Amino acid sequence: MRLFVRIEEDVLNLMAQRVANAGPSAKEKLVAFLDTKVLMSRTYLSDALLRILMSLEFQNPDDKLCQEVRKIHRLIQRTVEGVIEFGKLRGVFRTDLETRELAAMIVGAHDGIMLELHRMAGAIDGEALIKSLQFAMLRGLEDKTIALGEGELLRPSWQAPGTHP
């Protein structure tokens, strides 16, 4: 439990501070959130991996550790949701997708980056990986549709033709 309090104080406060102090645009705030990964990978990688592992292991909602893990996850999720909503209000981010799901995708990529940095220890440039993630996330949030041809949209293979993508 003390470890999670330290993670909350060190990592989450750093993340929230970097997002709050980022430039005035939603893009700058999202980049600040993602850049926190570079700092975490250098200093707090094991803490980030522990948080991810604990979120998988502790599922009993009555357990104090499970509650703390979920609290940390909600703080991260809400931070990203706030940035997305800010971007939507400013007309910078797409509005045709739900904020909660976009934020979940970004948080999932955030956790995945930590796992990849661990798996590929020393074989991958963490900063280049984060830069690639930033590019992909920002382009995905900016683009209104992914056009294939005359009005046809890219749709998942499980989605029936003629349904909303």
Secondary structure, DSSP 8 states (H G I E B T S, - for coil): -HHHHHHIIIIIHHHHHHHHHS-SSHHHHHHHHHHHHHHHHHHTHHHHHHHHHHHHH---TTSHHHHHHHHHHHHHHHHHHHHHHHHHHTT-S-SSS-HHHHHHHHHHHHHHHHHHHHHTTTTS-HHHHHHHHHHHHHHHHH-S--B-SSS-B---TTS-TTS--
